[in-house]
Each structure stands twice: as structure tokens, then as C-alpha cells.
């Protein structure tokens, strides 16, 4: 089927790189983008008027009220430029007849490699060393790490990203174990052993989270889980912030049960990330508390941000919009 029907798309939560890659990907297609900086929420739905579809990101709000407002405006197509869809009320979308598609897989290596970057930075304290050297301080006190080789690395979630992370850590010479309710024989063939939850927590020196946010995974790293970890465990989260009970993790940092923490996501990140707040006082006291720990490293949800990943995200998003606007089959359709 030809691209005869123009697809006018309101893109929410737009950053500079979104404009560049989405515009390039839409060349010679029926997709026309209108870029908007605000997040999608009840107060900003009106900005989508005149569009036939919207493009949303991880912190855009797509609950029943927003979806109904979109439908009432004549918009029945939502293209997510991300893999996760925990911010979408899929039942409401189905009931309203709003079609939703996502970018199911773009670059698992991008997120996996960022998790490793957090791990290695925390371990060898290169961020602190960088600042010291710039100040002319070449002392090594406080910069001691540990050999990653020979450590037990635990992966929660063995989808594409988890598998990619596991391969990298095997390359470091680590024993890699996993927890996932749905074990994958291909992962076991890689030499990765699935363990029950309690054994997984108690055996892992480093734990990296690579699972989607669902009712089952919400706050799965709680006080009980932290209490089962080895003293000094390193915890890395590049998936979704709400998988961690932040208060329980802070207690774990204070007790030393968690030896270091690397985050690329945060439960209340929609009020912080993808903004320049350098001239403001951050009001989130929990986030501010995390920043006081010398063994905590936080990045602002940049794990996906590689050129290859952005090209694939943009290409898939445009393809999803083209297919659905022309009533063609879409493999990435959720509803």
C-alpha cells in the first residue's frame, strides 16, 4: 500500500536529538512531525490538536484520561519511541480504539554498555579521579576498587539487554547468574545459571537490573531483598526507577549492605530528567539524599543515547507510524 495518507504527528518531550533523527528517518515518507518540548499530560493534550497521531517517550503520561482526550481530538494512534510501555494504560487504549506501537528493540548493546560504564566508574572511581586531577590532586587515597574478574554478577531479566550485559561480563571473566520467571534456554547455553530469588541475591557481588516495570517487578528491590544481599553488593539499574524501593536502598547504603549504587533511572524522574535544573533548587528530597553518598553515581536516563540506537529508534518509529496510518500490519503494535 502506498504512503498516500499523510500522518501528522505531534512529538512530545522533544529534545534536539529527537528532531534530528526523526526528521532524517521521515524523509520520503508520509509522516510529518510537529515537535513539542512539553511532556504529554492532561494540561498539554491540547497541543496535539490537528495531529492524526502522537509520538511519546518514557515520561509522557498516557493514562485513561489522556487517552480519552486524544481520542476526543480525533487522535487514535500513539507511537512510543521507546521499548517500555508502563506509562500507557493499554486496557483504556483498547477500549477507546487507540492503537499503540512501540520500539520493541533498538540497540540492546547501548543500554548494556551503559550499565557496564556505571559499574566500572563506580568500582574504579574514575569520576572522582577525573575531578582530582583537574585540581592538581594526584593522591590515590579513596580510589581503591576491586578486580571485576572472578566476581559473581547477577542479572535480573534476561531479555535482549540482559543477555548483552551478560556476554560483556563473561568477557570480563565473571561468573554470571540470572533471575527471571521465564528462563531462556539460549541464555543457559551461554553458561548463565538461573537461580531462585533468595539464592540469586545472596550469591551476587554485582546486581544489574534489566527487567520491565510490571506489577510483579514494582519495588522488587525492597528492604527484604536488600537484607538478603551480600555486604557491599553493587547495584546497577538501567531499566525503570520504580523497580527499586529507593528508601530501602538508601537504608542499604547507610548500613553498607549496598556498597555502591549506579542509576540511570529514578522513580520520580519525570520531574527531573531531560531538563536543565542547574539554576533551581531541586525539591525532591529523596533524590537529594542519594546525591549525598560518595558511592552513588546517577546519570539522567541516557543509556539509550548512542547514534546507532537513535537511528534505529527513529527508523522503527517512522515505520510504525507509516504502517498503522495506512492500516498495514505492524509487528510492534501493542494494542
HELIX and SHEET records of a PDB file:
HELIX    1   1 UNK A   16  UNK A   25  1                                  10    
HELIX    2   2 UNK A   45  UNK A   48  5                                   4    
HELIX    3   3 UNK A   64  UNK A   72  1                                   9    
HELIX    4   4 UNK A   90  UNK A   96  1                                   7    
HELIX    5   5 UNK A  108  UNK A  124  1                                  17    
HELIX    6   6 UNK A  126  UNK A  134  1                                   9    
HELIX    7   7 UNK A  160  UNK A  171  1                                  12    
HELIX    8   8 UNK A  185  UNK A  189  1                                   5    
HELIX    9   9 UNK A  197  UNK A  203  1                                   7    
HELIX   10  10 UNK A  223  UNK A  228  1                                   6    
HELIX   11  11 UNK A  241  UNK A  243  5                                   3    
HELIX   12  12 UNK A  246  UNK A  255  1                                  10    
HELIX   13  13 UNK A  269  UNK A  271  5                                   3    
HELIX   14  14 UNK A  285  UNK A  291  1                                   7    
HELIX   15  15 UNK A  307  UNK A  325  1                                  19    
SHEET    1   A 5 UNK A  31  UNK A  35  0                                        
SHEET    2   A 5 UNK A   7  UNK A  11  1                                        
SHEET    3   A 5 UNK A  53  UNK A  56  1                                        
SHEET    4   A 5 UNK A  77  UNK A  80  1                                        
SHEET    5   A 5 UNK A  99  UNK A 101  1                                        
SHEET    1   B 7 UNK A 193  UNK A 194  0                                        
SHEET    2   B 7 UNK A 175  UNK A 179  1                                        
SHEET    3   B 7 UNK A 152  UNK A 156  1                                        
SHEET    4   B 7 UNK A 206  UNK A 209  1                                        
SHEET    5   B 7 UNK A 233  UNK A 237  1                                        
SHEET    6   B 7 UNK A 258  UNK A 263  1                                        
SHEET    7   B 7 UNK A 296  UNK A 298  1                                        
END                                                                             
